[in-house]
Amino acid sequence: MGKDKLRLLHILPVTAEGIMSAEAEEDMRRYLAEGTEVVHRQVTGGAETIQCEYDAALSAPHAAELAAEECAVGEIDGVFIDCFADPGVRAARERLELPVMGGFEPAIYLGLGLGDNLGIITIRRNIVPLIRGGIARAGVGGRIACVRTLDMSVLELREREKLMERLHRECLEAIEADGAEVLILGCTAAVGVGGELARLLRADGHDVPVLEAAQCALALTELYARMGLYQSRVTYMAPPGK
């Protein structure tokens, strides 16, 4: 039987200051059970923001090590490394016997249950090859209608009016030109916009789900933890002794 109250570790794998507002935190944990506690930690090394493979590579060891350190000193039931690029996720899964999620897989898994063809809207072209790699590794290429970009940096996502205008435009193109039936916001920093975006699209005649990656990730981390599940030790073998 699962635990009544869970304690989840939320790791920001970037060094940029002020990237997690109170509003963003509230939106991210919107669908968690009332008794679930979220502990927030941020890396002190690596990239300022993650917008390409190089950034992800710089941040991955810091995220994985911070996850291991925090789980060693406190009672943690699950870990969410807050980035759609999943920096350090697979490494942390080898170290920890509890569920570890990044931003990519949960949104994809939940989206597959809502429609046949998924459209991913991300920040810049630089991140697209990394997302394509995730799609190939997950084996879901036949279900991805498109990967579109906003031509915005992570920090620019704070400019809500600009963000909504570009999201609306790219989502319409994903539906009408590419055949997307479910939309995934492919950056965990895009928060608090999914509901409004879905309403705009319905007004355009398109009743499609819009998934925020951070919400999906934290909710799925909680579900796995409540079910007492963590990653397979066949896939994620513990690091061998040196």
N, C-alpha and C positions, 0 to 999 in steps of 0.2 A: 504494500500500500504506500502511496506517495506521501510526502510530508505536507502538513497543512500550511506551514509558512516557509517560504523559500527566500534565499539570499543570493541574488545574482550579481555578478561582477561585470560592470560596463567599462570597457577600456577604450579611451580615445587614443588611437595610434599615431597621432600627429602632435606637433609642438605648438601650433598656432594658439594664441591666447584668445579667450572669449568666444571660442567656437561653439560652446554648448551653453545656450541661454536657458533660463528657467522655462520659457515657453517651449523650447525644443525638447527639453527633458520631459515636460508634462505630456507633450504630443507623443513622444517615443514610447512612454509607458502607459498609454491610454487604455490598452486592452489587457493589462495584467490584473491578476487577482488582487483584492484589497490588501491581503496580508503579505504580499511579495515585496521584499526590500531590494532596492537597487543601490549598489555601492559604486561610486564613480571614481575612476582613476585615469590619469593621463601620463603618457610617456614623457620622458625628459630628453630623449634623443631621437634622431631620425629626421624625417622630412617635416617641414612646416605644414604642408597639406599634401595629399596624395592625388596626383593627376596624371601619373604615367607609371610604367614598370620600374623605372629608376627610383622614384619616390617610394613605391611599395617595397622594393628591396631594401632601401635604407631603413624603413620603419619596422619591417617584419621582425627582426631579432629583438628589438626593444619591446614590441607588443607581446611576443611569445614569452620573454623572460619576465616581464611585469605580471603576466597572467600566472606564471609558475610561482613567483614570489608571493603574490597576494593570496593565492590558494594555500600556500604553505603556512601562512601565519593567521589566516582567518577562516571561519567556516563558510565556504562558498558552495553553492549547489549548481551553478552554471555560469558560463562566461560568454559574453558578447563582445567581440572586437569590432568596433564601430567603423566599418569601411566596406564599401561594395567591392573593393579589390581584394578583400580577405587577407590582409598582410599578417603573416605569422599564424594563421588559423590552423593549418595542417601540422605545423611544428608543435603548437600548443596541444593539439589533440594527442600527439604522441606522449607528451609529458603528464597529462592530467586524466584522471579517471572520473570525469564528469563532462557533461555536454559542452562543447565549444563551438560557437557559431560566428560567422562573419556576416556581411550584409548581402552577399550574392545568393547563396543557396536558398535561404528561407523564402525570399520573395519569389524565386523561380518555382520552388516546390508548391507554394500556395497558389501562385498564378496558374499552374498547370491544372489545378482542380476547378478553375473558373472559366476556362475557354480553351479553344484549340491552338490559337496562335497568339504569342506574346510579343508585345512591342516594348523595347527598353529605351528609355530616354535618359541619357547621361550628360556629362558636363562638356567635355572637349574631345576632339578627335584623338588626342594622345592616349586616352584611356580605352579607346575602342579595341585595339589589339588585345589588351589585357582581358576585357570582357569576352571577346571572341574565344580566348583561351579557356576561360571558365565555362563557356557554353560547350566547347568541345570536350572538356574533361567531364562535364556532367552528362554528356551524351544526349542533349536536348536540341541539337541544331535544327532538326526537322520541325520543331515547334516555335522557333524564334522568327517572327516575321521581319523584324528590323532592329537595328541599334542606331538610334538617332542622337544627335548632339545639340546642346543649347548654345555652344560657343561662349560659355561662361566659366569663370574660375570657381573653385569651391567657396572662396570668400565673397565673391559676387552674389552668391545665392542668398545672402542677407538682404539684397535689394528686391523686396517682395514684388513690387509692381513689374519690374523688368523680368523677374523670374516667371511670374504668372503669364505674362504676355508671350514669352518664348515657349513655355511649357504648352500653353494652349495651342499655339501654332504647330509645334512639332507633334503633339498628340493627334491633332486633326490629320496631319500628313500621314502619321503612322497608321491611322484607321482607314483613311480614304484612299491613300496611294499604295500602302504596303499590306493592307489586310489584317492589321492587328485587331484582336478581339479582347485582349486584356493588356493594360498598360502598367509598366513597372518603372518607378522613378529610380534610375540606376546610379544614385549617389545618396548615401545615408544622411548627408547634410541637407537634403531637400525634405524639409519637415513642415508639417502644419499646412500643407497645400493640397493634399489628396482629395479631401472632401469637396473643397471649392472647385477644383479642377473637374471632378466627376460631374458636378452640377452644371458647369459651363458646357461640358460635352453633351450632357443630356439635352440642354437647350439647343444644341446644334443637331439633335436627332440621333445621338450616339449614346446608348445606355451601356457603358462598359465599365468594369471595375478598374480602379486606380489604386495601386499598392505602393505604400511608402516602405522602403527597404528596412529602415530602422525599426519601425513598428513590427513588421513581420519577423525580424530577427529576434527581437527581445521576447516576443510572444512564443515563438517556437522554442527558444532556449528554455523558457519557463515550462512549456509543455513537456519537453524531454526530461527536464529535471523532476517534474512532478511524477512522471511515469518511471523514474529511476533508470533512465536509459542514458548511455553514453556510447561513444564511437567504438566500432569493432576493433578488437585487438589483432585481427587478421589484417585489416587495412592499415591501421595505425598502431604498429608495434612500438612498445616502449623503447626508448633509445638504449642501445647496448652499452655495457660498461667499457671504459677505455683501458 
